[in-house]
Amino acid sequence: QVQLVESGGGLVQPGGSLRLSCTTSGRIDGINTMAWYRQGTGKERELVAAITRGGQTNYADSVKGRFTISRDSAKNTVYLQMNSLIPEDTAVYYCNADIWALRRLNNYWGQGSQVTVSS
């Protein structure tokens, strides 16, 4: 069974940095787009950043220039480097990926990792 597990969240002061990681497990034949979403309290889940199999990236306007998404295809892992964090970045961050397994392409979510930006 395919699983995504996030790590690296926590409490950080404004202006600080965090690096989120999302590791995959299970019988994976290949991974297409990998992405990070976030959901703040009382808000809808929103796309933060995405990266294709070929390495193309796109970002939400609110994080451009501060966040960087990357992936290690050999490890089937995706990262989110978050710099210059502001309180508005506080949210649960979710990993998402389109994964080929058992000849089927399905979309998977991680369980979420809390990021809190506060002094």
C-alpha positions in Angstrom: 0.0 0.0 0.0 1.4 3.4 -1.0 1.9 5.9 1.8 3.2 9.4 2.1 4.7 10.6 5.3 5.6 14.3 6.0 8.2 15.4 8.5 10.0 18.6 9.5 7.2 20.8 10.7 7.2 22.6 14.0 7.2 26.0 15.7 9.4 28.8 14.2 9.8 32.5 14.8 8.9 35.0 12.1 11.8 35.3 9.6 12.9 31.8 10.4 13.2 28.7 8.1 11.9 25.2 8.1 12.4 22.3 5.7 9.6 19.8 5.1 10.2 16.3 3.7 7.7 13.9 2.3 8.8 10.3 1.9 6.9 7.6 0.0 6.6 3.9 0.6 5.0 0.9 -1.0 5.1 -0.7 -4.4 5.7 2.3 -6.5 6.3 2.1 -10.2 6.7 5.8 -10.8 5.7 9.3 -9.6 4.4 12.1 -11.7 3.7 15.5 -10.1 4.5 16.0 -6.4 3.1 18.9 -4.5 2.6 20.6 -1.2 -0.7 22.0 0.0 -1.6 23.8 3.2 -4.7 24.5 5.2 -4.9 27.2 7.8 -7.5 27.2 10.5 -10.9 28.1 9.0 -9.4 28.2 5.5 -9.7 26.1 2.4 -6.8 23.9 1.4 -4.6 25.6 -1.1 -1.7 24.7 -3.4 1.6 25.9 -2.2 4.0 24.5 -4.7 4.3 21.7 -7.2 7.0 20.0 -9.2 6.6 17.7 -12.2 8.5 14.6 -13.0 10.7 16.7 -15.3 11.5 19.2 -12.7 9.1 22.1 -13.7 7.9 24.0 -10.7 5.1 26.4 -9.9 4.3 28.3 -6.7 1.5 30.2 -5.1 2.0 33.9 -5.4 2.1 34.2 -1.6 5.3 32.1 -1.3 7.2 33.0 -4.5 10.8 33.9 -3.6 10.5 32.4 -0.1 9.7 28.7 -0.7 11.5 26.2 -2.8 10.2 22.8 -3.8 12.5 20.1 -4.9 12.5 16.3 -5.3 14.9 13.4 -5.2 13.5 11.0 -7.8 15.9 8.2 -6.7 14.4 8.4 -3.2 10.8 9.2 -4.3 11.0 12.1 -1.9 9.8 15.7 -2.2 11.0 18.7 -0.1 9.8 22.1 0.7 12.4 24.6 1.9 10.6 27.5 3.6 12.5 30.7 4.3 11.4 34.1 5.6 8.4 32.6 7.3 5.6 34.9 8.3 2.6 34.2 10.6 0.3 33.8 7.6 2.3 30.7 6.7 0.9 28.9 9.8 -1.0 25.9 8.6 -1.1 22.2 8.3 1.1 21.3 5.3 0.1 18.2 3.2 2.2 16.3 0.7 0.4 15.2 -2.4 1.5 13.0 -5.3 0.3 11.3 -8.5 1.7 7.8 -8.2 1.8 4.8 -10.5 1.3 1.6 -8.5 0.0 -1.8 -9.8 -0.4 -0.2 -13.3 -2.8 2.4 -12.0 -2.3 6.1 -11.5 -3.8 7.4 -8.3 -3.6 10.6 -6.2 -2.3 10.2 -2.7 -2.2 12.5 0.4 0.0 12.5 3.4 -1.3 12.9 6.9 -0.2 16.5 7.3 2.5 18.3 9.3 1.8 21.4 11.4 3.8 24.5 10.8 3.4 27.4 13.3 5.1 30.7 12.8 4.9 32.8 15.9 7.0 34.8 18.3 
